[in-house]
Amino acid sequence: MQGAIPRIHSPNINAVDFIFAGTYRRGMFRSTDSGQNWQQINNGLLALYESALLITNGYIYVGADFVGGAGGVYRCSDYGDSWVEINHDIIQTDVPALATNPSGHIFAGTYFGGGVFRSTDNGDSWTPVNNGLDCGNIWSLAIIPAGTTFAGTAGCRTGVYLATDNGDSWTLADIGLTSTNVAALAVNGSNYHVFAGTHSIMGKGGGMFRSTDNGDTWTEQNGGFTALDVNSVVINPIGHIFAGAAGGVFRSTNDADQWSDVSSGLLPLGGNVGDWGDCLRRICLCRNCWRRCLSKRTIHCRGADYSETEASPDASPAAPRVC
């Protein structure tokens, strides 16, 4: 790849073991050989700032930022060879989260006031489902197989909402959740415990939270977790939980009771790991340096003494930053 290294968002593997990665600024890539080589696959994909990736029902769905007016949701059915925009003049803002439920319904979490949209026909049409949702800034989504849908919000001081009726109505589920910017949600398939990765506010709060009662209550689970701004959470088939954060990668093998830093060899000390979803998650990736992007501005830092300034098409130039 030429130029700056693309930022990987949400790698995903489909039924034929192709790996797909959405990147920031470079669109979609595909590997057919377990990640040894990558091919750019942007045919029909007008949005190159990818924020979410979902593979289900024989389709691949991409959620993208509306940079230059070409964001929203895209879909393909040919392993990424060609993409079709499926916003249908309904979704008109950034899409940092995608999820599907056991019925095959697709949910799109949008930012900047759009809230949650639902499709019951593989994205051929979308319906806003925001009844009871007091915050339209959706940062993350997760669904328990039994049917409960969780939506993590940011910037509204609310936190997590849940719906038990396919998204028709939402209820605030924030008891015990002391940080309300919920960047990541994940469900442990073995016990259906729900995990929320959050960002701190002015240096307070943040870290990992767990709910063992379907979202009724949350407890802080930061034992051994030394970086409190969490960007992404994934859980493998044997129940090990991995969290990418501003400060490294952490793993828990006991349902988040205790965490260990497993960043050795992956990135410099204090580096940031995440899936860089919407603008708030575009974080300066370099040694001992990170900041949130609050105005569509992105700074790429490659090394402790390197600085680079870049602005997206709809932003004024950002100030130079030395890391």
VOGU-3710 file (C-alpha; in Angstrom, 3 decimals, decimal comma):
1> mqgaiprihs> 0,000/0,000/0,000  1,256/3,450/-0,818  1,183/6,413/1,528  0,024/6,330/5,118  -0,770/3,017/6,719  -4,570/2,579/6,755  -6,262/2,229/10,122  -7,935/-1,121/10,533  -11,464/-0,930/11,932  -13,220/-4,247/12,386
11> pninavdfif> -11,585/-7,301/10,797  -14,087/-10,062/10,106  -13,924/-13,525/8,573  -16,670/-15,027/6,423  -17,685/-18,611/5,729  -14,957/-19,203/3,145  -12,254/-17,813/5,441  -11,773/-14,558/3,568  -10,747/-11,781/5,936  -12,246/-8,333/5,463
21> agtyrrgmfr> -10,909/-5,121/6,977  -12,446/-1,664/6,844  -9,935/1,153/6,997  -9,915/4,853/7,632  -9,331/6,765/4,388  -8,548/3,711/2,196  -11,888/1,868/2,105  -12,177/-1,934/2,208  -9,515/-4,619/1,922  -9,782/-8,403/1,547
31> stdsgqnwqq> -7,341/-11,223/2,213  -7,857/-14,714/0,796  -4,703/-16,209/2,326  -5,088/-15,696/6,085  -3,792/-12,138/5,991  -0,565/-12,743/4,074  -1,704/-10,461/1,256  -4,428/-7,838/0,931  -6,437/-6,526/-2,013  -8,296/-3,217/-2,036
41> inngllalye> -11,978/-3,845/-2,911  -13,719/-0,504/-3,388  -15,722/-1,092/-6,565  -18,959/0,856/-6,010  -17,879/1,921/-2,527  -17,961/5,707/-2,572  -17,278/6,046/1,168  -13,664/5,336/2,121  -13,932/6,093/5,847  -15,238/2,770/7,184
51> sallitngyi> -16,529/2,584/10,751  -18,354/-0,761/11,079  -18,360/-4,180/9,443  -20,971/-6,946/9,601  -21,215/-10,295/7,777  -24,617/-12,008/7,934  -27,371/-13,504/5,781  -24,950/-14,020/2,892  -24,135/-10,303/2,713  -21,306/-8,081/3,877
61> yvgadfvgga> -22,390/-4,724/5,305  -20,165/-1,704/5,819  -20,992/1,349/7,920  -19,105/4,492/6,952  -18,595/8,094/7,984  -20,271/10,791/5,895  -17,043/12,460/4,836  -17,686/14,347/1,602  -21,328/13,204/1,628  -20,625/9,561/0,795
71> ggvyrcsdyg> -21,165/7,662/4,043  -23,939/5,498/5,439  -24,393/1,779/4,769  -23,113/-0,291/1,838  -23,775/-3,950/1,007  -22,273/-6,647/-1,187  -23,098/-10,283/-1,946  -19,965/-11,252/-3,897  -17,239/-11,270/-1,253  -16,557/-7,585/-1,771
81> dswveinhdi> -16,150/-7,515/-5,554  -18,877/-4,866/-5,855  -20,718/-2,654/-3,378  -24,131/-1,002/-3,429  -25,156/1,991/-1,317  -28,330/1,131/0,637  -29,129/4,320/2,537  -32,325/4,922/0,535  -32,248/8,607/1,520  -32,992/7,534/5,108
91> iqtdvpalat> -29,583/7,183/6,749  -27,804/10,502/6,359  -25,112/10,442/9,018  -22,130/8,424/10,250  -22,679/4,717/10,981  -20,198/3,533/13,647  -22,137/0,373/14,628  -23,885/-2,528/12,900  -25,472/-5,637/14,440  -27,907/-8,415/13,609
101> npsghifagt> -30,376/-10,388/15,731  -31,443/-14,055/15,509  -34,301/-13,082/13,162  -31,795/-11,662/10,682  -32,849/-8,063/11,219  -30,049/-5,552/10,739  -29,531/-2,628/13,116  -27,473/0,430/12,244  -26,314/2,755/15,002  -25,735/6,277/13,729
111> yfgggvfrst> -24,112/9,368/15,143  -24,926/13,101/15,198  -28,536/12,567/16,262  -29,620/9,833/13,859  -30,152/7,162/16,502  -30,893/3,546/15,542  -32,261/2,263/12,231  -33,605/-1,235/11,577  -33,949/-3,248/8,388  -36,014/-6,424/8,140
121> dngdswtpvn> -35,183/-7,021/4,464  -31,380/-7,163/4,325  -31,026/-3,410/3,961  -33,516/-2,900/1,122  -35,348/-0,490/3,426  -34,701/1,142/6,805  -36,940/2,326/9,615  -35,836/4,611/12,467  -36,514/2,900/15,810  -35,860/5,542/18,455
131> ngldcgniws> -38,885/5,366/20,744  -37,562/6,004/24,260  -34,046/6,659/23,003  -33,140/10,048/24,484  -29,692/10,136/22,855  -29,234/9,944/19,097  -25,456/9,489/19,230  -25,043/5,723/18,978  -21,478/4,532/19,374  -21,936/0,757/19,747
141> laiipagttf> -24,473/-2,079/19,433  -24,702/-5,642/20,774  -27,473/-8,232/20,752  -28,054/-11,185/23,081  -29,272/-14,219/21,081  -32,406/-14,361/23,234  -33,367/-11,023/21,725  -32,244/-8,113/23,903  -30,579/-5,330/21,906  -28,111/-2,963/23,586
151> agtagcrtgv> -27,130/0,468/22,283  -24,169/2,385/23,682  -24,300/6,176/23,429  -21,809/9,027/23,692  -21,988/12,717/24,499  -25,412/12,660/26,163  -24,497/11,539/29,700  -26,859/8,578/29,385  -24,847/5,424/28,647  -26,578/2,205/27,585
161> ylatdngdsw> -30,142/1,630/26,372  -31,807/-1,737/25,838  -34,757/-3,021/23,852  -36,483/-6,376/24,264  -38,987/-5,916/21,429  -36,823/-5,858/18,323  -35,966/-2,214/18,853  -39,531/-0,901/18,959  -38,959/0,727/22,356  -35,845/1,534/24,371
171> tladigltst> -35,194/1,800/28,097  -32,218/3,437/29,774  -30,100/0,759/31,482  -27,405/2,699/33,321  -27,571/1,528/36,953  -23,964/1,243/38,138  -22,560/2,627/34,892  -20,408/5,543/36,019  -19,025/6,329/32,572  -21,563/7,231/29,903
181> nvaalavngs> -19,474/7,293/26,710  -19,856/3,660/25,632  -17,497/3,001/22,739  -17,831/-0,794/22,665  -20,345/-3,484/23,583  -19,909/-7,263/23,467  -21,799/-10,343/24,640  -20,166/-13,468/26,048  -21,806/-16,321/24,163  -21,242/-18,814/26,980
191> nyhvfagths> -23,201/-16,976/29,702  -24,713/-13,956/27,894  -22,957/-11,496/30,176  -22,710/-8,077/28,528  -19,525/-6,002/28,551  -19,291/-2,265/27,983  -16,035/-0,552/27,117  -16,170/3,139/27,973  -14,175/6,359/27,708  -13,284/8,518/30,651
201> imgkgggmfr> -14,630/12,050/30,979  -12,015/14,671/31,833  -9,799/11,883/33,156  -12,476/10,382/35,392  -14,352/7,119/35,033  -13,936/4,934/31,977  -12,758/1,368/31,629  -14,752/-1,862/31,551  -18,195/-2,646/32,948  -20,121/-5,929/33,118
211> stdngdtwte> -23,768/-6,813/33,403  -24,790/-10,310/34,492  -28,529/-9,578/34,606  -29,397/-8,564/31,047  -28,468/-4,924/31,572  -30,435/-4,310/34,757  -27,231/-3,418/36,643  -23,574/-2,843/35,795  -20,402/-3,287/37,831  -16,990/-1,793/37,179
221> qnggftaldv> -14,468/-4,497/36,174  -11,126/-2,697/36,062  -8,919/-5,038/38,068  -5,564/-4,906/36,305  -6,963/-2,599/33,632  -4,584/0,344/33,536  -5,894/2,156/30,424  -9,395/3,499/30,937  -10,320/4,677/27,431  -11,626/1,541/25,709
231> nsvvinpigh> -12,158/1,502/21,937  -13,163/-2,079/21,164  -14,092/-5,344/22,880  -14,161/-8,835/21,356  -14,755/-12,256/22,916  -13,413/-15,497/21,457  -15,274/-18,853/21,416  -13,770/-19,994/24,738  -14,835/-16,852/26,560  -11,583/-14,918/26,678
241> ifagaaggvf> -12,256/-11,176/26,469  -9,937/-8,799/24,624  -10,140/-5,026/24,950  -8,288/-2,548/22,736  -7,663/0,681/24,594  -5,664/3,890/24,658  -2,741/2,247/26,381  -2,667/-1,258/24,942  -4,489/-4,566/24,582  -5,882/-6,284/27,660
251> rstndadqws> -7,184/-9,814/28,123  -9,392/-11,452/30,719  -9,812/-15,205/31,046  -12,228/-15,052/33,988  -15,209/-13,032/32,763  -13,504/-9,649/33,388  -12,822/-10,261/37,078  -9,160/-9,548/36,327  -7,275/-8,192/33,321  -3,705/-8,545/32,083
261> dvssgllplg> -1,838/-6,389/29,581  -0,976/-8,494/26,501  0,444/-5,691/24,339  4,032/-6,895/24,338  5,399/-6,937/20,798  2,257/-5,371/19,344  2,809/-1,638/19,818  4,996/0,872/21,666  4,468/1,408/25,372  1,377/3,561/25,859
271> gnvgdwgdcl> 0,185/3,127/22,264  -3,466/2,986/21,351  -5,435/0,022/20,009  -8,973/0,153/18,752  -11,242/-0,002/15,747  -11,408/3,790/15,279  -15,137/4,039/14,678  -16,628/7,503/14,444  -14,773/10,780/14,803  -14,504/10,588/18,586
281> rriclcrncw> -12,555/7,332/18,243  -9,952/8,633/15,790  -7,069/8,673/18,189  -3,455/9,689/17,715  -1,561/6,389/17,545  1,987/6,850/18,754  4,191/6,572/21,792  2,659/8,166/24,897  0,441/10,425/22,817  -3,285/10,382/22,122
291> rrclskrtih> -6,134/12,802/21,733  -9,760/12,716/20,696  -10,829/14,203/17,409  -13,816/16,418/18,079  -14,093/18,344/14,813  -13,593/15,903/11,953  -9,859/16,473/12,200  -7,434/13,582/12,235  -3,762/13,566/13,142  -1,653/10,561/12,202
301> crgadysete> 1,395/10,006/14,407  3,997/7,492/13,253  6,709/7,271/15,887  7,695/9,186/18,956  9,238/12,097/17,067  7,011/12,259/14,002  4,184/14,674/13,358  1,754/14,894/10,462  -1,258/17,153/10,012  -4,271/16,249/7,940
311> aspdaspaap> -7,842/17,507/7,695  -10,859/15,777/6,193  -12,640/17,583/3,331  -15,211/19,174/5,614  -12,802/20,517/8,225  -10,368/23,352/8,499  -6,706/22,334/8,837  -5,799/20,959/12,220  -2,896/22,390/14,193  0,409/20,503/13,880
321> rvc> 1,011/18,089/16,733  4,343/16,580/17,737  4,129/13,280/19,591
//
